[in-house]
Amino acid sequence: MAKKTTKKASGKKAAKAPTRKKTARTKASASSGKRAPARRARRGSGEDTGTRLERLARSVVGASLKGTEPVLHIPTRTLSNTRWNKARGILQMGDSEQERQLFNLNQAKKFMQMMLHAASVKDLLDENKTLSLRGMFYKGLHTIQGTKDEKTFADQSESDAILEDLEVSLGSLREELHIFAKKAGTLVGNITIVDSGDEIDCRRMGSGGYAIPSIVEPDVIQFKKCEADFVLHVEKNTVWSRFNEDKFWKKHNCILTEGGGQPPRGVRRLLHRLHHELGLPIYCLLDCDPWGHYIYSVIKQGSISLAFESERLAIPEARFIGLRARDYQAHDLTDDVQIALSERDITRARQIMNYPWFKQHRGWQREIRQMLDNGFKMEVESLITKNISYVTEVYVPQKLEEESWLT
């Protein structure tokens, strides 16, 4: 793959700037569910969220008018119903589902809660407005008629779980239901975007950066001009701030993002769009611990809870450039940076080693085994012990130059 080079202010040899990969824009696809009434919606028919929502409602009404019990079919979001598609490099949801019957006393409340939220989503779509998860809880909250103090929802966690059921049953992302979560991600770099009609030059975002919203679908966020060669995603805002202050994105012609730990779906969706629509390689700079490894796994392969939407969230071509277990010696770090592995860390690391996509990858087996042999984990911030800007001026440029990463 051809490489371009960028000049570094320090006069040292610049890292090779990865060339954009030409990739086709992915399109969501699926088919209708196989059981009626209230059939599970899947992608592929070209239906939008509103149409799928109306079809779900019609199936419930139709069953009632025929004198049969309305039944919802909810795909199960469990490990046992998650399949690893090796050919595509993503997690996918299986065909297992659970029934939710209106006339079953143990299921009737959840059935009605789902219909209540579905009606609220219909209102949002009709009015072209959005609500937060907290807002949806309050929109559906009231005392059930005929009772003294029975509420529709006991708390927000109960409301959120029903929204997830609705999301997966419709085959739509939460954001397509016009529901958003708390912002938890930041971006800066060589790209100009249009956000809800406002043009934003992400090269001129100061020290705070552009706050990545929860909803980043094409009807909200458009890419107007991109000059970047790649995206560098870092785990935490503290590391992102160092890269931003050092203008790494300017020196190396890239986009710099962070997700506040495990990135929320808005950040993952934006990374997916940057990769698939603009052909930008995605590099992940994460901690050397089981949680950093898991974050990379989620970005790369997808997650169990959102396996039904891996096609629009997962990035199989994402690359892990550190921090690596071998970097302790390779970069002559001191004992001060060592954080002893807890029993929980060790258990989690062994679980990750047995993920199908890691179990069959020699590089990842060596990486995790070496971390376990070391007996300690490390944070990206540990590189500060070398120099305040060691991570931006030496570590990452060297990784890019040597093409030293795991996939």
PyMOL commands that set and color helices and strands:
alter all, ss='L'
color gray80, all
select helices_A, chain A and resi 49-65+79-81+108-127+133-139+156-170+174-177+237-245+248-251+265-278+290-301+307-312+327-330+335-337+343-353+356-359+362-374+380-385+390-402
alter helices_A, ss='H'
color red, helices_A
select strands_A, chain A and resi 4-5+16-17+71-75+82-85+90-93+97-101+131-132+179-180+186-189+191-195+198-201+210-211+221-226+230-234+254-258+282-285+319-322+339-340+376-377
alter strands_A, ss='S'
color yellow, strands_A
deselect
rebuild
show_as cartoon
